[in-house]
Amino acid sequence: MTFAGGCHCGAVRYRVEGAPLTHALCHCSDCRRHAGAPMVGWMMFREDAIAVTKGAPKVYESSEHGRRYFCPDCGTGLFYTNAKSLAGITDIQSATLDDPNAIPPRVQIQVAERIGWMVHAHELPTFDRFPPQK
């Protein structure tokens, strides 16, 4: 399997070969704050399966061993590495795939840090686009 993806503005593109080791929805506060979202989807691949094919992401040292890679132009988060706890592994933010439906998530992680209202988010009313105007 080959997948491709990139940032919002198109300045950084990547290609990944093979199946992910897993795909997790992460609720940790670090991921939430970095993405500005209630959770972040991460697909875990061996680092040699990923190739940046256009541009160069900027690297942010988010913790002692954690590194977050993002587009220097639009700010889209792309990759995460941790040489200590995830040696040889690169996480890709799954929503940056050209086809984010290609690999469904398998687990939710760091739920101890999940925002309380996320427990019931699936129960909220849904609309194809926007709610009707009153």
Phi, psi and omega in degrees: 000140175234133179234153177227157179192186180177186183279175182297319184272349179089001181290331178239128178231153178218163174228143179226138182250138175094181180270147178290153174293324173194171174224115186238146171264116186260132180252009184293154183294328178297312179296316180300313183292321180294320183271341186067034184223158182290341174197164181227134174274131180233129172256128184263123178231157170295139187301331181282356178274349187251135176227128172281123186256349178207137177072190180213119178290153173272151182246134178242125177278093187277346176201183183306317182244346184278137178230127178249129183252135183211163179290128180288346180267307185256347177088000180302127174288137185237305188228161173219135173228154175214102186299336181272305186269343180228048183304129178080006184242143171234131173268138175247134174293116189296332180288351178271356174295147174300325176237085183292348175280350187296328184229099180293149176294153181250332185212163168247135182235165180057035181292345175297336180255007182299140174297133186309317183288347178291338179302325184248013183302325181292347180270352181292152175301149180238151179220141178302325177229275182234156176294156179298147176285140179264000000 
